Amino acid sequence: MDAMTDSPTSSSPTDIRGPRLHGVYDALRAAVLSGEIHPGEGISETRVAARYGVSRTPVREAFRRLADEGFLRIVPQVGTFVAPIQLSAVSDSQFIRETLECRTVRLAAERAEAADVASLTRLLDSHRTVMSPDRHSEFFALDEATHAELARIAGRPAVWDLLVAVKAQLDRVRFLSLHSEGWAAKIVGEHQCIVDRVAARDPDGAEEAMRAHLRTVFAAVDEIARTNSHFFET
């Protein structure tokens, strides 16, 4: 946890239950997601609270939320530890995401206006500028933003909010996949196919492109787990 608690924070919020909770939660979630802190590594409420200048209350609440999402394991009377990735949870996340996003992208293709396509194109252009290995966090954020924008265009932004809450374990695998050579370029290419189909107002094509895109990572799960075995539950 030393690496995590030595990293800078982006703000100094004052509301314990509002911004302070979200600040601690977001920082810890990002550290687990990116692999900055590894499965089995212990984290301390006291040390995290001291690092972020907050009481232990928002830290405890952040820990509970992250535990609910499968990022942490809280062992009573022992401590709190980063949880390994569970393949069963990855599979469930993939099922939910594919079911909802394929329907959502159809709606996006039916509803998209010129301004919406322009917005998606700008995101793709930005995506292409952060494909280097040292910019994985930015790449991942733009990946998320692209899918969120498709949900907005579909008129179903709450669907994306729901997906964010249920795809935590899948997201950890997605982040690990970025370490594979050529993976970022592959993802951008798949996003381009989706945007092209949305721009063409082709719901069937958009759904096909989205389904293929979402299955890219899932098809590689076994290989990702093999090469990053310390991240996965045996």
Secondary structure, 3 states (H helix, E strand, C coil): CHHHHCCCCCCCCCCHHHHHHHHHHHHHHHHHHHCCCCCCCEECHHHHHHHHCCCHHHHHHHHHHHHHCCCEEEECCCEEEECCECHHHHHHHHHHHHHHHHHHHHHHHHHCCHHHHHHHHHHHHHHCCCCCHHHHHHHHHHHHHHHHHHHHHCCCHHHHHHHHHHCHHHHHHHHHHCCCCCHHHHHHHHHHHHHHHHHCCCHHHHHHHHHHHHHHHHHCHHHHHHHCHHHECC
